[in-house]
Amino acid sequence: MAGDPERFLERWQERVGPLLDEALEFLAGQEAPPFPDGVLGDWVDQLRTMPFGERHAGPLIALIDKDDPFLQEAGLRLAAPAAARIDGLGERLEIPLARLLEREAIDPWVLRAVVRLLGCFIGPEDPPLTAVYRELVRVLEEPAPEAGEVPPEQEAREGEGSEQEARPAIMRNMFINPRREAIELFEQIALQSLHPGERERALLPVLEERHGARGWRETVVCLLERMGIDPDDHFAILDG
């Protein structure tokens, strides 16, 4: 006899939960990738489908706070599906994310993961995460190394024969453009905002440069016109 599908899924998730606990505890206890990049990435893809809960917020933040970019990226990628299941996760991530972006050099793959995670928190009830956006804008205004490129300060240390261990970098045979993804995220936020708050004012300089405009409304109008959307209709919908 076929059982209740909802009850089956509930029991299945109860059995899977301890496996996710074990996996996150294991990863949060590492200081370097425990597996090669491809193996770790495939495992993270599996973990992303599992039922996250409140108890997982701590290990996710611990991963984001790691020094290793592979572990940082793993934490960021896992936090994205967790955002839909853990109440208040956005507020708890604001300081760790801002702290991550304050670091001397951000791996491009990590930066892309930050941008994609921020995309989970742009709803009307989500926290603005203004501190994170301020740091993200600062990072975007600086020349960024290409994916896998050795940061100039690290190259200088190596040329001087320093005994300091070289900073690890994520090197993959794939082109990414985290700056473009960040600007697209900023534009999504702009299209949802009738009046700019602190977050919107923080990202405005990037949008002004992108659209050759000055001021919030003029910049949004330029964005709308590029999209073929009537600005008056758009603002009327937001105002309604």
ChimeraX attribute file (.defattr): number of C-alpha atoms within 10 A of each C-alpha:
attribute: neighborCount
match mode: 1-to-1
recipient: residues
	/A:1	3
	/A:2	5
	/A:3	7
	/A:4	9
	/A:5	9
	/A:6	9
	/A:7	10
	/A:8	12
	/A:9	11
	/A:10	12
	/A:11	11
	/A:12	11
	/A:13	14
	/A:14	12
	/A:15	11
	/A:16	13
	/A:17	14
	/A:18	11
	/A:19	13
	/A:20	19
	/A:21	15
	/A:22	11
	/A:23	15
	/A:24	22
	/A:25	17
	/A:26	12
	/A:27	20
	/A:28	20
	/A:29	13
	/A:30	13
	/A:31	13
	/A:32	14
	/A:33	14
	/A:34	13
	/A:35	10
	/A:36	9
	/A:37	14
	/A:38	10
	/A:39	11
	/A:40	17
	/A:41	16
	/A:42	11
	/A:43	14
	/A:44	18
	/A:45	14
	/A:46	12
	/A:47	18
	/A:48	18
	/A:49	11
	/A:50	16
	/A:51	15
	/A:52	22
	/A:53	16
	/A:54	12
	/A:55	10
	/A:56	18
	/A:57	20
	/A:58	13
	/A:59	20
	/A:60	24
	/A:61	21
	/A:62	18
	/A:63	28
	/A:64	28
	/A:65	18
	/A:66	19
	/A:67	15
	/A:68	19
	/A:69	24
	/A:70	26
	/A:71	25
	/A:72	25
	/A:73	24
	/A:74	23
	/A:75	26
	/A:76	27
	/A:77	24
	/A:78	26
	/A:79	29
	/A:80	21
	/A:81	18
	/A:82	23
	/A:83	20
	/A:84	15
	/A:85	14
	/A:86	16
	/A:87	13
	/A:88	14
	/A:89	20
	/A:90	22
	/A:91	14
	/A:92	14
	/A:93	21
	/A:94	19
	/A:95	15
	/A:96	17
	/A:97	24
	/A:98	19
	/A:99	15
	/A:100	23
	/A:101	22
	/A:102	15
	/A:103	11
	/A:104	9
	/A:105	17
	/A:106	18
	/A:107	25
	/A:108	23
	/A:109	23
	/A:110	26
	/A:111	25
	/A:112	22
	/A:113	22
	/A:114	27
	/A:115	22
	/A:116	18
	/A:117	19
	/A:118	23
	/A:119	18
	/A:120	16
	/A:121	19
	/A:122	16
	/A:123	11
	/A:124	9
	/A:125	7
	/A:126	13
	/A:127	14
	/A:128	21
	/A:129	21
	/A:130	18
	/A:131	16
	/A:132	24
	/A:133	25
	/A:134	18
	/A:135	20
	/A:136	23
	/A:137	19
	/A:138	15
	/A:139	19
	/A:140	16
	/A:141	12
	/A:142	8
	/A:143	7
	/A:144	16
	/A:145	14
	/A:146	15
	/A:147	20
	/A:148	16
	/A:149	14
	/A:150	19
	/A:151	17
	/A:152	11
	/A:153	11
	/A:154	15
	/A:155	13
	/A:156	12
	/A:157	14
	/A:158	14
	/A:159	9
	/A:160	8
	/A:161	8
	/A:162	11
	/A:163	8
	/A:164	9
	/A:165	9
	/A:166	12
	/A:167	13
	/A:168	14
	/A:169	19
	/A:170	17
	/A:171	15
	/A:172	12
	/A:173	7
	/A:174	7
	/A:175	8
	/A:176	14
	/A:177	13
	/A:178	21
	/A:179	19
	/A:180	12
	/A:181	16
	/A:182	24
	/A:183	18
	/A:184	15
	/A:185	16
	/A:186	21
	/A:187	22
	/A:188	13
	/A:189	18
	/A:190	22
	/A:191	15
	/A:192	15
	/A:193	18
	/A:194	16
	/A:195	12
	/A:196	16
	/A:197	11
	/A:198	14
	/A:199	17
	/A:200	21
	/A:201	16
	/A:202	19
	/A:203	24
	/A:204	23
	/A:205	17
	/A:206	19
	/A:207	23
	/A:208	18
	/A:209	11
	/A:210	14
	/A:211	15
	/A:212	11
	/A:213	18
	/A:214	15
	/A:215	12
	/A:216	19
	/A:217	17
	/A:218	14
	/A:219	21
	/A:220	24
	/A:221	20
	/A:222	20
	/A:223	21
	/A:224	18
	/A:225	11
	/A:226	11
	/A:227	9
	/A:228	9
	/A:229	13
	/A:230	12
	/A:231	16
	/A:232	10
	/A:233	10
	/A:234	15
	/A:235	17
	/A:236	10
	/A:237	10
	/A:238	12
	/A:239	10
	/A:240	5
